[in-house]
């Protein structure tokens, strides 16, 4: 009887244990994916995507600044100086002072440019007298020359303007290019000192110094002297047309000499237009003596 009592629990426990084990195994198999499924979906959040977009925006701005600095040839320790140098008054938000635009830097850059170019001319032309050096200096630091440098550096599209309208936008960009160039010189000077500013000027003005883009003498004077040498009367200048608003007019002027076809020029003032017209006739007629450089 004792042996049978021992056999009974053994026989009854073995199949029960097997059934429970199989049931437990099935239960774990079915429950395991249910508990893991929400865990795999939990990390799907949008926070990383937002961070990536923010970084991407900052990276683009940083790349744009780096590209602008590369064209200028100076890496700014204070990037705000560069941004100020290319910001027009119209782009300032309400409450900001005009001094936050390029204007103060333009004032500084104008004088730095004059000093550096004067030094360049003094050493490049040892036999030139004061009069010739002054003419060369005036040619190199005029707004048109500065605007040419700005264009060569691709600064036209970097100018920050406010809402001035599409028609005025292009005209305003061109009209302030020379000022922006001087402001950039001022910014480089403040950020890197005289050596950095002088390097910028030498890099962009040396070729222009040796190859003036216009006669060193006034073209009207050159044309008049040439006409007198030919036995012709003094050239006559006449206004052909005036266009544009009152605050920003454009003049078209023609110059006449007997026996020659008129030559025309356009400028922001009558005198500027007359000089252009004289230059056109000088070039067309092959007049010499206008450029001694």
C-alpha positions as CSV (number, residue, x, y, z in Angstrom):
1,X,0.0,0.0,0.0
2,X,2.9,2.3,0.7
3,X,4.4,1.6,-2.7
4,X,1.1,2.3,-4.4
5,X,0.8,5.6,-2.6
6,X,4.2,6.6,-3.8
7,X,3.4,5.6,-7.4
8,X,0.2,7.5,-7.5
9,X,1.5,11.1,-7.0
10,X,4.4,10.4,-9.3
11,X,2.1,9.3,-12.1
12,X,-0.4,12.0,-11.5
13,X,2.3,14.8,-11.2
14,X,4.3,14.0,-14.4
15,X,1.5,14.5,-16.9
16,X,0.2,17.5,-15.0
17,X,3.6,19.0,-15.0
18,X,3.9,18.4,-18.7
19,X,0.6,20.0,-19.5
20,X,1.4,23.0,-17.3
21,X,4.8,23.4,-18.9
22,X,3.4,23.3,-22.4
23,X,0.7,25.8,-21.4
24,X,3.3,28.1,-19.8
25,X,5.4,27.9,-22.9
26,X,2.5,28.8,-25.1
27,X,1.5,31.6,-22.7
28,X,5.0,33.1,-22.9
29,X,5.2,32.7,-26.6
30,X,2.0,34.6,-27.1
31,X,2.6,37.3,-24.5
32,X,6.2,38.1,-25.4
33,X,5.5,39.9,-28.7
34,X,2.6,41.8,-27.1
35,X,4.9,43.2,-24.4
36,X,7.7,44.0,-26.8
37,X,5.5,45.6,-29.5
38,X,4.8,48.8,-27.6
39,X,8.4,49.1,-26.6
40,X,9.6,49.1,-30.2
41,X,7.1,51.9,-31.1
42,X,7.8,54.1,-28.1
43,X,11.1,55.6,-29.4
44,X,9.2,57.0,-32.5
45,X,9.3,60.7,-31.5
46,X,9.6,63.9,-33.6
47,X,12.1,65.6,-31.3
48,X,15.2,64.5,-33.2
49,X,13.7,65.6,-36.5
50,X,13.1,69.1,-35.1
51,X,16.7,69.3,-33.9
52,X,18.0,68.2,-37.3
53,X,16.0,71.0,-39.0
54,X,17.3,73.6,-36.5
55,X,20.9,72.4,-37.1
56,X,20.3,72.4,-40.8
57,X,19.1,76.0,-40.8
58,X,22.1,77.1,-38.7
59,X,24.4,75.2,-40.9
60,X,23.1,76.9,-44.0
61,X,23.6,80.3,-42.4
62,X,27.1,79.4,-41.3
63,X,27.9,78.2,-44.8
64,X,26.6,81.4,-46.3
65,X,28.8,83.5,-43.9
66,X,31.8,81.3,-44.6
67,X,31.3,81.7,-48.4
68,X,31.0,85.5,-48.0
69,X,34.1,85.6,-45.9
70,X,36.0,83.5,-48.4
71,X,35.1,86.0,-51.2
72,X,36.2,88.9,-49.0
73,X,39.4,87.0,-48.0
74,X,39.0,87.6,-44.2
75,X,37.6,85.3,-41.5
76,X,35.8,87.5,-39.0
77,X,36.2,87.0,-35.3
78,X,33.1,89.1,-34.9
79,X,30.7,88.1,-37.7
80,X,28.3,90.9,-36.6
81,X,30.7,93.5,-38.1
82,X,30.3,91.8,-41.5
83,X,26.5,91.7,-41.2
84,X,26.4,95.3,-40.2
85,X,28.6,96.2,-43.2
86,X,26.1,94.8,-45.7
87,X,22.9,96.0,-44.0
88,X,21.1,99.0,-45.5
89,X,19.1,101.4,-43.4
90,X,15.9,100.2,-44.9
91,X,16.5,96.7,-43.5
92,X,16.7,97.8,-39.9
93,X,13.8,96.8,-37.7
94,X,11.9,99.5,-35.7
95,X,13.8,100.6,-32.7
96,X,17.2,100.0,-34.1
97,X,19.5,103.0,-34.7
98,X,20.9,104.0,-38.1
99,X,24.3,103.3,-36.7
100,X,23.4,99.6,-36.9
101,X,23.5,99.9,-40.7
102,X,26.6,100.2,-42.9
103,X,26.9,103.9,-42.6
104,X,29.4,104.3,-39.7
105,X,31.6,101.5,-41.1
106,X,31.5,103.3,-44.5
107,X,32.9,106.4,-42.9
108,X,35.7,104.5,-41.4
109,X,36.4,102.4,-44.4
110,X,36.5,105.4,-46.7
111,X,39.5,106.9,-44.7
112,X,41.2,103.5,-44.3
113,X,41.0,103.0,-48.1
114,X,42.4,106.5,-48.7
115,X,45.4,105.9,-46.4
116,X,46.2,102.5,-47.9
117,X,45.9,103.6,-51.5
118,X,48.0,106.7,-50.8
119,X,50.7,104.5,-49.4
120,X,50.5,102.2,-52.4
121,X,50.7,105.1,-54.9
122,X,53.6,106.7,-53.0
123,X,55.8,103.5,-53.4
124,X,54.5,102.5,-56.8
125,X,55.2,105.8,-58.5
126,X,58.4,107.3,-57.0
127,X,58.7,109.9,-59.8
128,X,55.1,111.2,-59.7
129,X,54.5,114.6,-58.3
130,X,51.7,115.6,-55.9
131,X,49.3,116.5,-58.6
132,X,49.6,113.2,-60.4
133,X,49.4,111.2,-57.1
134,X,46.2,113.1,-56.2
135,X,44.6,112.4,-59.5
136,X,45.4,108.7,-59.3
137,X,44.1,108.6,-55.7
138,X,40.8,110.3,-56.7
139,X,40.4,107.8,-59.5
140,X,41.0,104.7,-57.2
141,X,38.8,105.7,-54.2
142,X,35.8,107.1,-56.1
143,X,32.5,105.4,-55.5
144,X,32.5,103.8,-59.0
145,X,35.8,102.1,-58.4
146,X,34.6,100.8,-55.0
147,X,31.4,99.5,-56.7
148,X,33.5,97.7,-59.3
149,X,35.4,96.0,-56.5
150,X,32.1,95.0,-54.8
151,X,30.8,93.6,-58.0
152,X,34.0,91.6,-58.5
153,X,33.5,90.1,-55.0
154,X,29.9,89.2,-55.7
155,X,28.5,91.5,-53.0
156,X,25.6,92.7,-55.1
157,X,23.2,89.9,-53.9
158,X,24.5,90.1,-50.3
159,X,23.2,93.6,-49.6
160,X,20.4,93.4,-47.0
161,X,17.5,95.7,-48.0
162,X,14.1,96.3,-46.5
163,X,10.8,96.3,-48.5
164,X,11.6,98.9,-51.1
165,X,9.7,97.4,-54.0
166,X,11.1,95.3,-56.9
167,X,11.8,98.3,-59.2
168,X,13.7,100.2,-56.6
169,X,15.5,97.1,-55.3
170,X,18.0,96.6,-58.2
171,X,18.7,100.4,-58.5
172,X,19.3,100.8,-54.8
173,X,21.6,97.8,-54.6
174,X,23.8,99.3,-57.4
175,X,23.7,102.8,-55.9
176,X,25.0,101.6,-52.5
177,X,27.5,99.1,-53.7
178,X,30.4,101.6,-53.4
179,X,29.3,102.4,-49.9
180,X,29.0,98.7,-49.0
181,X,32.6,98.1,-50.2
182,X,33.9,100.9,-48.0
183,X,31.9,99.5,-45.1
184,X,33.4,96.1,-45.6
185,X,36.9,97.7,-45.4
186,X,35.9,99.4,-42.2
187,X,34.6,96.1,-40.8
188,X,37.9,94.3,-41.7
189,X,39.9,97.1,-40.1
190,X,38.0,96.8,-36.8
191,X,38.1,93.0,-36.8
192,X,41.6,92.4,-38.0
193,X,43.5,95.7,-37.7
194,X,45.3,97.8,-40.2
195,X,47.3,94.9,-41.6
196,X,44.2,92.9,-42.5
197,X,42.5,96.0,-44.1
198,X,45.6,96.9,-46.1
199,X,45.9,93.3,-47.4
200,X,42.2,93.5,-48.6
201,X,42.8,96.8,-50.4
202,X,46.1,95.7,-52.0
203,X,44.5,92.5,-53.2
204,X,41.7,94.3,-54.9
205,X,43.3,97.6,-55.9
206,X,46.8,96.8,-57.1
207,X,45.8,95.9,-60.7
208,X,43.5,98.9,-60.9
209,X,46.3,101.1,-59.7
210,X,48.5,100.1,-62.6
211,X,45.7,100.1,-65.2
212,X,43.4,103.0,-64.6
213,X,39.9,102.3,-66.1
214,X,39.4,105.9,-67.2
215,X,41.6,108.8,-68.2
216,X,43.4,110.5,-65.3
217,X,42.5,113.8,-66.8
218,X,39.0,115.2,-67.0
219,X,37.6,113.9,-70.4
220,X,35.9,117.2,-71.1
221,X,39.3,118.9,-70.8
222,X,41.0,116.3,-73.0
223,X,38.3,116.6,-75.7
224,X,38.4,120.4,-75.7
225,X,42.2,120.5,-76.0
226,X,42.0,118.0,-78.9
227,X,39.3,120.0,-80.6
228,X,41.4,123.2,-80.3
229,X,44.4,121.4,-81.7
230,X,42.2,120.4,-84.7
231,X,41.1,124.0,-85.2
232,X,37.6,123.2,-84.0
233,X,35.4,125.2,-81.7
234,X,34.8,124.3,-78.1
235,X,32.6,121.2,-77.7
236,X,28.9,122.0,-77.1
237,X,26.9,119.9,-74.6
238,X,23.1,119.7,-74.7
239,X,20.6,117.8,-72.5
240,X,18.7,115.3,-74.6
241,X,16.5,113.7,-72.0
242,X,15.9,113.6,-68.3
243,X,14.2,110.6,-66.7
244,X,13.6,109.1,-63.3
245,X,12.1,110.6,-60.1
246,X,13.0,114.1,-58.9
247,X,15.2,112.7,-56.1
248,X,17.0,110.2,-58.4
249,X,17.2,111.7,-61.9
250,X,19.0,110.3,-64.9
251,X,20.4,112.7,-67.6
252,X,21.2,111.9,-71.2
253,X,23.5,114.5,-72.7
254,X,25.0,114.8,-76.2
255,X,28.3,116.5,-77.1
256,X,28.6,118.2,-80.6
257,X,31.6,119.1,-82.7
258,X,31.4,120.3,-86.3
259,X,32.0,117.5,-88.8
260,X,31.6,114.8,-86.2
261,X,28.7,112.7,-85.2
262,X,27.3,113.5,-81.7
263,X,28.3,111.3,-78.8
264,X,25.9,110.7,-75.9
265,X,26.4,109.9,-72.2
266,X,24.1,109.1,-69.3
267,X,24.7,110.0,-65.6
268,X,23.1,110.9,-62.4
269,X,23.9,114.6,-63.0
270,X,24.4,116.7,-66.0
271,X,28.1,117.0,-65.4
272,X,28.5,113.3,-65.0
273,X,26.6,112.7,-68.2
274,X,28.8,115.3,-70.0
275,X,31.9,113.5,-68.9
276,X,30.6,110.2,-70.2
277,X,29.6,111.8,-73.5
278,X,33.1,113.3,-73.9
279,X,34.7,109.9,-73.0
280,X,32.6,108.2,-75.7
281,X,33.7,110.7,-78.3
282,X,37.4,110.5,-77.2
283,X,37.3,106.7,-77.5
284,X,35.5,106.8,-80.8
285,X,37.8,109.3,-82.4
286,X,40.9,107.7,-81.0
287,X,42.0,110.8,-79.1
288,X,45.3,110.2,-77.2
289,X,46.6,111.9,-74.0
290,X,43.7,110.9,-71.9
291,X,45.5,108.2,-69.9
292,X,49.1,108.6,-68.8
293,X,49.1,105.5,-66.6
